[in-house]
Amino acid sequence: MSTRTPWWIRVPVLFFLIFGLMEFFIDSGDKPAILEYPITQFFMLLVLMILIAIELILASIENIMFQTLSEEGKERYLEAKDKKFEWTWAKNLMKRLTKSRSIEREGEIVLDHNYDGIRELDNVLPPWWVYLFYATIVFAVVYLVRFHVIGEYDQKLEYEQEVAAAQMAIEEYKRTAKDLVDASTVEFLSDESDLAAGEKIFQANCVACHMADGGGGIGPNLTDKYWILGGGIKNIFTTISEGGRDGKGMIAWKQTLKPVEMAQVSSYVMTLGGTTPANPKEPEGEIWVDPNAPEESNGTESETEEAAPEAMEQATDSTDVAMN
């Protein structure tokens, strides 16, 4: 009737095993099932009570059967129950891995050497050490063939691949982590949610100087093609972040607005270009042309220049014909 595993180990192990199976099979989203569905708490409490009841029943049956044994049987049972548990498999495994001799058998491997009473044992190398040594030889052979004979892959190529993968991961992270944006990485945000957020920021912080429609007041007109510090998303972001001209420009908003908020309001400012404000302020600064924009085709002028000599030749030919 005795078991090798005590009850205080069996009960927790079975309890948490059932708990893990419950969490695995019950779909509760991001929350644990025991928190999402209160009925599971009652279920686990019932499981715990059943496990304790089973242990009590087993203990009672064991006690009853013990009373039916003879005195000799009771002694054998108590002796077996009190016998200390030993990890025999672990001891056997250690013996096979080390091949060590017990102290009682050391006389079998004592050598004749004697140094002031110190004698030497002829122990064999531990098998685990020998197996590990063989494994290093196999690894060395594979490494030699792979990197020095075939030679299609080396540390330099591995480094370049790792750097490229890391760079892609960084770019992907920067693309999704908008708060890491700066003047060199900012891009126009075309999503409606970003533009709506930029409009709210503009209405809350910028209308005092630029008017609600961007026509300009104390600050310049934001709807025309003229810019004091340059147009485009990067220049607008820099102006908002670092402030305008020293002494008479707007303040730096980088201490007040987050990078993503500055990117949103910069994108909204760009949408004001070309609109018609109620009272537009006179242009200030210079016309800004995006250096990265594709050049406009000059095909009309070139075609005109090419067509002019041909027309003159045709006119000369017709004059000669008329004179003849």
Secondary structure in CASP SS format (residue, H / E / C, confidence):
PFRMAT SS
TARGET T0000
AUTHOR 0000-0000-0000
METHOD secondary structure of the structure
MODEL  1
M C 1.00
S C 1.00
T C 1.00
R C 1.00
T C 1.00
P C 1.00
W H 1.00
W H 1.00
I H 1.00
R H 1.00
V H 1.00
P H 1.00
V H 1.00
L H 1.00
F H 1.00
F H 1.00
L H 1.00
I H 1.00
F H 1.00
G H 1.00
L H 1.00
M H 1.00
E H 1.00
F H 1.00
F H 1.00
I C 1.00
D C 1.00
S C 1.00
G C 1.00
D C 1.00
K C 1.00
P C 1.00
A H 1.00
I H 1.00
L H 1.00
E H 1.00
Y C 1.00
P C 1.00
I H 1.00
T H 1.00
Q H 1.00
F H 1.00
F H 1.00
M H 1.00
L H 1.00
L H 1.00
V H 1.00
L H 1.00
M H 1.00
I H 1.00
L H 1.00
I H 1.00
A H 1.00
I H 1.00
E H 1.00
L H 1.00
I H 1.00
L H 1.00
A H 1.00
S H 1.00
I H 1.00
E H 1.00
N H 1.00
I H 1.00
M H 1.00
F H 1.00
Q H 1.00
T C 1.00
L C 1.00
S C 1.00
E H 1.00
E H 1.00
G H 1.00
K H 1.00
E H 1.00
R H 1.00
Y H 1.00
L H 1.00
E H 1.00
A H 1.00
K H 1.00
D H 1.00
K C 1.00
K C 1.00
F C 1.00
E C 1.00
W C 1.00
T H 1.00
W H 1.00
A H 1.00
K H 1.00
N H 1.00
L H 1.00
M H 1.00
K H 1.00
R H 1.00
L H 1.00
T H 1.00
K C 1.00
S C 1.00
R C 1.00
S C 1.00
I H 1.00
E H 1.00
R H 1.00
E H 1.00
G H 1.00
E H 1.00
I H 1.00
V E 1.00
L E 1.00
D E 1.00
H E 1.00
N E 1.00
Y E 1.00
D C 1.00
G C 1.00
I E 1.00
R E 1.00
E E 1.00
L E 1.00
D C 1.00
N C 1.00
V C 1.00
L C 1.00
P C 1.00
P H 1.00
W H 1.00
W H 1.00
V H 1.00
Y H 1.00
L H 1.00
F H 1.00
Y H 1.00
A H 1.00
T H 1.00
I H 1.00
V H 1.00
F H 1.00
A H 1.00
V H 1.00
V H 1.00
Y H 1.00
L H 1.00
V H 1.00
R H 1.00
F H 1.00
H H 1.00
V H 1.00
I H 1.00
G C 1.00
E C 1.00
Y C 1.00
D C 1.00
Q H 1.00
K H 1.00
L H 1.00
E H 1.00
Y H 1.00
E H 1.00
Q H 1.00
E H 1.00
V H 1.00
A H 1.00
A H 1.00
A H 1.00
Q H 1.00
M H 1.00
A H 1.00
I H 1.00
E H 1.00
E H 1.00
Y H 1.00
K H 1.00
R H 1.00
T H 1.00
A C 1.00
K H 1.00
D H 1.00
L H 1.00
V C 1.00
D C 1.00
A C 1.00
S C 1.00
T C 1.00
V C 1.00
E C 1.00
F C 1.00
L C 1.00
S C 1.00
D C 1.00
E H 1.00
S H 1.00
D H 1.00
L H 1.00
A H 1.00
A H 1.00
G H 1.00
E H 1.00
K H 1.00
I H 1.00
F H 1.00
Q H 1.00
A H 1.00
N H 1.00
C C 1.00
V H 1.00
A H 1.00
C H 1.00
H H 1.00
M C 1.00
A C 1.00
D C 1.00
G C 1.00
G C 1.00
G C 1.00
G C 1.00
I C 1.00
G C 1.00
P C 1.00
N C 1.00
L C 1.00
T C 1.00
D C 1.00
K C 1.00
Y E 1.00
W E 1.00
I C 1.00
L C 1.00
G C 1.00
G C 1.00
G H 1.00
I H 1.00
K H 1.00
N H 1.00
I H 1.00
F H 1.00
T H 1.00
T H 1.00
I H 1.00
S H 1.00
E H 1.00
G C 1.00
G C 1.00
R C 1.00
D C 1.00
G C 1.00
K C 1.00
G C 1.00
M C 1.00
I C 1.00
A C 1.00
W C 1.00
K C 1.00
Q C 1.00
T C 1.00
L C 1.00
K C 1.00
P H 1.00
V H 1.00
E H 1.00
M H 1.00
A H 1.00
Q H 1.00
V H 1.00
S H 1.00
S H 1.00
Y H 1.00
V H 1.00
M H 1.00
T H 1.00
L C 1.00
G C 1.00
G C 1.00
T C 1.00
T C 1.00
P C 1.00
A C 1.00
N C 1.00
P C 1.00
K C 1.00
E C 1.00
P C 1.00
E C 1.00
G C 1.00
E E 1.00
I E 1.00
W C 1.00
V C 1.00
D C 1.00
P C 1.00
N C 1.00
A C 1.00
P C 1.00
E C 1.00
E C 1.00
S C 1.00
N C 1.00
G H 1.00
T H 1.00
E H 1.00
S H 1.00
E H 1.00
T H 1.00
E H 1.00
E H 1.00
A H 1.00
A H 1.00
P H 1.00
E H 1.00
A H 1.00
M H 1.00
E H 1.00
Q H 1.00
A H 1.00
T H 1.00
D H 1.00
S H 1.00
T H 1.00
D H 1.00
V H 1.00
A H 1.00
M H 1.00
N C 1.00
END
